[in-house]
Amino acid sequence: MEEIKKSSSSTYGSMLRIDITCIDGHTLLWQSQPLLGRLPAGNLLLTAAETTLHNLQGKYVYSVVHKTWQAHQASLFEMFKDQPLVLGGDDSAGYSAKYCCYSLLEVLSNLILDFNLRQVTESGSSVAVERDVCEAVLQSVASKGLRLSCLATDCHTASTALVRKKFPDIKHQFDVWHVGKSISKKLAAKGKLKEVVDLHVSPWTRSIVNHLWWASKTCDGNPEILIEKWNSVVHHIVDKHQWD
């Protein structure tokens, strides 16, 4: 076997090409698939396969998935029809600049009751689309005769205004995870300011957020106790653990 002096490889879509030169100057070209003119055959076949896949999905798969979801959702509505529902709502707009998907979770069972997907351009802005998908999913569930008792969301002002104006019978609360995330961001920003850099804010951030979780978990749903426990963090920070 002649020794290889030089070799190189390159890819063209799904095709691998290898060029080899031996020490005597002979060259060898190897390709992983034949060419149709200048087009690798695999690239053309993959395009046709992808088109066929989309056609099959549109004709068979999507309709089956949709019908299965409708049947599953109907069984959930039947299961929860006489119960006051505690719901959690959140969107995925932060992960896509084009689409916003809002999901509604029944908190006690951890089951998704409904969701709504919409393009941001349909509402004009990311702020407006979050409000619109939230309203759509709440209207959808309410139209099935379910009792919407409590809804936990992020601290988005548009969602707050929506629930207050159009769903006044729903008790609206902020999700603790989102509140904690907001506090963490604000403390991180404050910790970078020159006037407070010597106070070493950053090491306290985790403990402060944990204190929020503790206050929320142990307040028994009483907002006054929640506020009192949350405000006690300023005493703990200065190592004062008993006060009037």
N, C-alpha and C positions, 0 to 999 in steps of 0.2 A: 504493500500500500504506500502510495506516495505521501510524503509529509505535506501538511497544510502550511502554507506561508502566510496566507491572509484569509480571513472570513468576515462576512458581515451579514446581518439579518435585518429585515424590515417587514412591516405588516401593512396590508392594504385592506382595511375592513376585516373580514374574516380570513383572509389569505396570509400565510406566512411565506416569505421569500428569503432564500439563503444563497449568497454568492460566495464561492470558494475558489481560491487560487493556490495551486501547489507550488513547490519550490522550483519546478521546471517551467513555470509560467502557464500551465494549463488551467483553464477556468471551467467551473461547473455551476450551473444555475439549477436550483431546486425550488419548486413551488408546491404548496400543499394542495392546490386545486387547479383545474384547467381554467383557461381564459376563454371568454366569449367575446372575441374582438379584443378590446383592452380591458374588459370588465371581468373580474373574478366571478366564476360561476356561483360560488357560495354566497356572494353578496346579493346576486339577483334572486337566488332561491330563498334566502332569508327574508328579503323584501316581500316576496310572494307569500311566504309562510306567515309573516306578521299580518299581512292583509287578510289572509284566511282566518287567522286567529281572532282578529277583531270582528270579522263577519260572524264567526261561530259564537263569540261571546254575545254580540248584539242579538243574535237570533235565538239562542238557547239559554246561555248562562245567566244573563242579566235578568231575564223574566223570571227564571226559577228562583234566583236570590231574592228578587222583589216580592214574589208571592210568599216565599218562606218567611221573610221578615214581617209581612203583613199578618200572616197567621200567628207568628210568635207575639207580635205586638198586641193583637186582639186578645190573646190569652192573658197577657199582662194587664190589659185594661179590665178584663173580667175579674182578675185576681184582686185588683186594687180598687174596684169601683165603689166600695162602701167605706173606704179608709181615708182619714186625713193624711195627705202625703207630705213627707219631708223630702224636699228635692234639692239637688245640687246642679247648678248650670255653669257650663264653661265653654269657651270657644277655642279654636285652633288657629285664629288669625295670625298669631305671632309666628307661626311656622310657615306661612305662605302669604305672599303679597298679592296673590290673585284670588284665592278662595278663602272663605270662612265657614267652618263647620261648627255648629253649636249643638252640644249634646245635653240631654236632661237625664240625670241619674236619680233613681229612688234610693235615698241614702241608706235606709235600714236594711234593704235587701241587696244593695249594690247592683241593681239591674238598670239598664238603659231603657227608658220609656219611649224616647223619641229623639230625633236629631234633624237638623236642617242644614243643607249645604247651599251656599250662594256665592256667586262671583262678587267681588268687591265693587266692580264697576256698576252693578245693578243698583247699588245704594249710593254710589258717588264717592264714598270714602270708607276707610277702615273703621272709623268711629261710628258712622251711620250703619254700616253693615252688621256690626255686632249688636246694635240695638234692634235691627230688623229681624235678624235670625232668632234672637232671644224672644221677641214678640211672637214670631211665627210658631216657634215650638211650644210656647206657653198656650197660645190660642188653640193649637192642634190638640194638646192634651186636655185642655179645659172643655173643648167641644165634645169630647167623649163622655162628659158628665162626671169626670173625676174631681175630687175635692183637693184643691191645691192649698195646703195649709201653710207651709213654710218653704222659702226658697233661699238658698245660700249661693252667692255669686262672688265675683271679684269686686274690687272697689270702683269699677267703671261708673262714672257719673251718669252716662246715658242709660245704663241698665237700672240704676237707682231711680231716675226720673220716670222711666217706663213703668216700673212696677208700681210706683206711687200714684201715677195718673191712670193707668189702664187696668191694673190688677190690685186695687186698694185692699181687697180682702186677704191678700197673701202677706204673711209676716216675712219681711225681707231682712236677711242677715248677711254679713260679710264672711266669706270663708277665711278661716284662721290662717291657712297656708298662704293665701294671697296677702293678707295683712302682714304676716311675718316677713314675707319677701319684700314688701314695700318698706317695712321698718329697716330691714337689713341694708337695702339700697341707700336709704336716707342716712343711716349711721356711717356707711362706707364713704358717702360724699362728705359728711361733716368731718370725718376723721382725716380727710386730706387738707382741710383748711389750716392755714398757718397758725391762726389764733387758738386752735384746739389740738394741734398735733402733739403737744406735750401731755395731753390728758390720756393718751393711749386708749382711744375709743374702740379700735378694732378688736382687741382681745375680749371686750365685753359684749360684742355683738351677738355671739352664739348664746350666751347666758341670758341676755335680754329677750331674745326671741323664744328661748325655752321657757322663760318666765311668762310670756304671753300665752303659750300653749297650756301651761299649768293653770293660769288664771281662768282661761276659757273652759278647761276640763273640770275644774272644781267649783265653779260658780253656781251649779245647779240651774242654769238657765236664767239666773237673776242678773239683769244688767247692772244694777247698783253694786252688787257684790263683785261682779266682773271688773268694774271700773276701780273699785277700792283695792282689789288685789293687784290689778295692773299698775296702779299708781304707787303701790308699795315698793316697786322696783327701785325708786329713787332712794329709799332708805337702805335697802340691801347693798346698793352700790357703795355707800359710805360706811358699810359694815355696822349698820344699825338695824337690829333684827327684832327689837321691841319698841313700841311707841304707842301713844294714846290715840 
